[in-house]
Amino acid sequence: MSQSDLGNSLGVTFQQIQKYENGGNAVASTRIPALCQTLEISPNDLFGVSARMDGELSQLDSWAMKTALKMQELSPAMRQNAVEAVN
């Protein structure tokens, strides 16, 4: 899919798509559903989370998902400290 095609489906210019790709601009949250539909992915896929999740994990909101992804980047000791602090 070209940047122009993606831009047309989202109602933005291809230059805006370039800015999204380069990290110059963030994708507005209101555009995420259309972006996912056009790319045939789930919102979880945008954040690198498997679409096959089930149970409680699949019900996380975007804030909780982003927090979980940040936790995953921590060292094991830091994760343990965070878990202890939350508990």
C-alpha positions in Angstrom: 0.0 0.0 0.0 1.4 3.4 -0.9 1.5 6.4 1.4 -1.0 8.1 -0.8 -3.4 5.2 -0.6 -3.1 5.1 3.2 -3.5 8.8 3.5 -6.6 8.8 1.3 -8.2 6.1 3.5 -7.4 8.2 6.7 -8.3 11.6 5.2 -4.7 12.9 5.4 -2.0 13.7 2.9 0.9 11.3 2.1 3.2 13.9 3.7 1.3 13.4 7.0 1.8 9.6 6.6 5.5 10.3 6.1 5.5 12.3 9.4 3.7 9.4 11.2 6.3 6.9 9.8 9.3 9.1 10.8 7.9 9.9 14.2 7.6 13.6 13.4 3.9 13.5 14.3 1.8 11.1 16.4 -1.3 9.4 15.0 -4.3 11.0 16.6 -6.2 8.5 18.7 -9.4 9.2 16.6 -7.6 7.9 13.5 -6.5 4.6 15.1 -9.7 2.7 14.2 -9.5 3.7 10.6 -5.8 3.0 10.5 -6.3 -0.5 11.9 -9.2 -1.2 9.5 -7.2 -0.1 6.5 -4.1 -2.1 7.5 -6.3 -5.0 8.6 -4.7 -5.2 12.0 -6.0 -4.8 15.6 -5.1 -1.9 17.8 -3.0 -4.3 19.9 -0.9 -5.0 16.8 0.1 -1.3 16.8 1.6 -1.8 20.2 3.3 -5.1 19.5 0.9 -7.2 21.4 -0.4 -10.5 20.1 -4.0 -10.4 18.9 -4.4 -13.9 20.2 -4.5 -12.9 23.8 -7.5 -14.0 25.8 -9.0 -13.5 29.3 -8.0 -10.5 31.4 -5.1 -9.5 29.2 -7.3 -8.8 26.2 -9.4 -6.4 28.2 -6.6 -4.0 29.1 -7.1 -0.4 28.0 -4.4 1.4 26.0 -2.9 3.0 29.2 -2.5 -0.4 30.9 -1.1 -1.9 27.7 1.5 0.8 27.3 2.4 0.4 31.0 2.8 -3.3 30.5 5.0 -2.9 27.5 7.2 -0.5 29.5 7.4 -3.0 32.3 8.6 -5.6 29.9 11.6 -3.4 29.0 12.7 -3.2 32.6 15.4 -5.5 34.1 14.1 -8.4 36.2 15.1 -6.7 39.4 13.3 -3.5 38.4 10.2 -5.5 37.5 10.2 -7.3 40.8 10.5 -3.9 42.6 7.5 -2.5 40.6 5.4 -5.6 41.3 6.2 -5.3 45.0 5.3 -1.6 45.0 2.0 -2.3 43.3 1.1 -5.1 45.6 
